[in-house]
Amino acid sequence: MAVISQNPGYISTTTSSAAADPLLPWLWSIEKALIHETTSDFDELLSNCIKSFSNDPRYKNDVRFLKIWFLHMDRSSDYESVFREMEKNKICSSNCSLYEWYALFLEAKGKLIEAYFIYHLGISRNAEPIGRLKKAQVLFLERVSDIVTIGSVQKVGVLLENGGTYINPWLISTTKKLLQEMNDQILKYEGYYASNKPYKGKVALSTLQKSARNKTVEIGGYKYQIKGCAGQGGFAQVFKAHVDGNLDDVVALKIQKPAFPWEFYMYRLLDMRIPESERMNFGFAHRVHLYSDYSILVSDYLAHGTLQDAITSNLVTNVAMEEELSIYYTIEMLRILETLHDAAIIHGDFKPDNLMIRYSRRDLLEDKDSFYECSGSWKEQGLCLVDWGRGIDLRLFPDDAKLMGDCRTSGFRCIEMQENKPWTFQVDTYGLCVIVHMMLHKSYMEIEKRPSPGGGYVYQPKTHLKRYMQVDLWKNLFMKLLNTSPTEDHKSLLRNLRHSFQDYMCSNPQLIKKLKQLLVKQKNSLCSA
């Protein structure tokens, strides 16, 4: 058995069968080359070793082979491409050593921001042993505390490099510090009830995970009769409930452990910044009860299902959503993001299961002006964006702040996250593109770089549009939202895209008539399920 020590200049070996361990002779050769410092032979030896075993499943999680990669990286002029190859070949991707060593490598080169996010990447993947990696990240932050601006780090989890401000808005330390600074303001919010004691109701909240139906939970003077579980995540469960025995007073209870007041702040922020005429598109929270161990957010219950439900209902019959419906929901999503981003708010988790469907109680008008202006019964129809736990208030950060961090939602990581670059509104607009792709193609979106006629490259979905689709409309949407320019007027971009789809729908009265029929059919299908 051969083991390369933490110091790559030393290799200790014991008697072992080279036939059973083909990597072993290479380790002996690398040790010999290190001792004799034969540079050209050593570089070739490392390269050949990596080529020989990169696809060998026996060494995917072998730390000895990982160290060979780092010897190669240390001698390469393009260390980033070496790391990308390691990622591509999944070399020790579940081992904390990959992230710890690469972060140390970056730190030695003065790349502190990149090093910080490599620690974060490993932690997000639960690389083992996770405790060691978390400790290494803490030690890293302590080491760089003399280099970065400490006040900024303590304030909102910021690291400064080359004069730029980088913020991960989803760090617990970030939201905790911001909430502390706004505590006096939040205490004045209507519906905010906080206690520093644990929840001690007659029905333990932990028991609701196993059996909740018809249990009555008393919270803050209200009695909530649980009628069923409406959703579940890693830290929270959402229940449908009647308030004080009133069958007409139906709410959603989001019970979360540990307590999480940030979402309630985001809902009150929406109350203040979103125009009243658009407020129905963003959900509403009545109150929040905070305890030392739990938080219970009480919000509107929307009974008509989600956009994900609508997409899934088409998958059952193996057909994509009708294009008129896809266009309608694209218009509604563009309208929502146009309003939201203009208020300096990012949702941060823009996906179809967070978009509730609203159906009008009145007959939808076939008048194109009502449709275009979203007035009359069309105003009551649409989507409602919920689940604000990842919401971001941009006005809480410096104007020059660059947002970093990974949403870790498979299929919804924007291009900037994939390439470890700063982002702002792209986290939402990329989600919109994924949803559109799901409606059109019944699958998540994969992207690729394509040569641009003007030089350089652009990002486009890999899946090609069908010839019978409104190809120009969809191509323009993907091109504009996947290749946004920092200097472009974001609000105008979203508005112009929305108008392009509205203009198409209003170009032929039969399109609105067909859309109306499809929405009625969809409502009957989803609401009877």
C-alpha angles and dihedrals in degrees: 000000000000124000126187109212125227084266103069089207091073130062123179120198138190130193110286140149112268089199091059091043111034091180092064099079089050090054090053091050092048090050090052092048091049092052094049094038094222096171103190094042091046094054091048091046092053092047093049092046091053092047091050097052108024092100096037107111090207091070103037090100099027111122090204090062090045089058090052088056091052092049086054092046092051090057097042124098090212105049092163092063089049090055091047089054090050089052092046091052092042093234107184090330091159094046118093090217091075092059097035094051095043091048089051089049091052092045090055088055092050093250095136099159092050090047092051093053093047088059088048091049092053093047091049088055092049091236110192133279084029093180092061092050093050090050090049090053091051091050089049091054090049091051095051095043091098092051102048129053104276096199091058093047091053093043103056109347092271129163120196124210129165090352095303126121117225121191134182100205092191098060111117088228090055097052092040092054093045092050091050091052091049096041096113090051095046093050088064094055115115110250097022112133119171134180130178090213128087121260110270105177123149090254112056109230091221090065092062091074091070103031124004110146114121093357114135118223120195114211127167095338094314127108114216118194107204113225099178148313113287098182145344136209138172095281106014145046126205120213133189109230143174117228118232092338093301107139090198093054102076122168140170116242115204107196114191136180123229098032113264116192096168095089092056089052089053092051092052089047089056089051090056102040108030115084113248090240090063100033095101089068095067111050127246134243119207099192146329128224113205124197131171090260107024143028123206116199115196114203142154116294113225111200104190101081133243137289085253088060090052092050092046092050088062093048090060089066092037094240130119121244113276110267094238089057091046090052092048094052090045089055090050094048092049089050091051095049092043090057095039098048092045086061090055092249128130121197095206097197104058105167135131097260089060092055111084118200119238118202124197117240089212130069111273114245119236090210109122094214092057090048094047094047093039092231135143114012091351088066089062091050124075143062135318120208113218140168104067099180091116094041118137127209104205093194090069091067134064116274091244094050118131115207117226131173139093124261088207090211108139112238094012102073105122121231091259091056091048090053095039093244131138118272141180123169092005090085088067101035091050088053089053090053091050091051091049089050090051091052094048102037107020090237143084116269123260117190135207138186114252127187113262120226088230093051131272119051143283133211119244136164113269092225113082122227119251116253093238091059126091088265098177093052095050095041090053091050094051093042094051098042098041093046105039120166120224089227096052121107099251097197092050090048093056093041093050092049090049091050092051091059093042091051090054094050091049093048091082125031090212091066094061090043091053091046090053091052092048092051091051090049091048093049092051091049099046098038094050094049 
